């Protein structure tokens, strides 16, 4: 699927989930359209997540993502700007996350889709979906090895100082940043 088709399909799914959540008034502080939903039951989902401790989980090994929607394979939709994927790429490039890092999202049960969600190469999957009433393990896992520079526009790089610095460092050192050697 082309990049534009993936983007369009993701946009349609976001709007579908936002509309569904808003139609049942699932938003704790009002409409959720255009947001990572703060849903009724979010506090119970957070408590549930704190009690759900897979054997390999240690506090430094966990990342919690906000999501608009997620499917049972762990493919997630954020708000659409790609910042979560950039953050994960930065952490991976710095050697701070690995295949052992547990990635969790807490969502309302209406945000869990039983349908495919289009994925781009840079998209990161979650390992665990936690709703107010259940925890769902997901496979397969997708992890970045670093920044996906080809997916970043000049405007986005200019807006994020660390990306500017990393690109300048890579340009001045043919072997790239020290953590990539």
Secondary structure, DSSP 8 states (H G I E B T S, - for coil): --HHHHHHHHHHHHHHHHHHHHHTT-BTTS--TTS---BTTHHHHHHHHHH---TT--GGGEEEE--SEEETT--EE-SSS-HHHHHHHHHHHTT---TT-EEEEE--GGGEESS-----TT----SEEE-SS-EEE--S----SS--GGG--HHHHHH-HHHHHHHHHHHH-TT-SGGG-
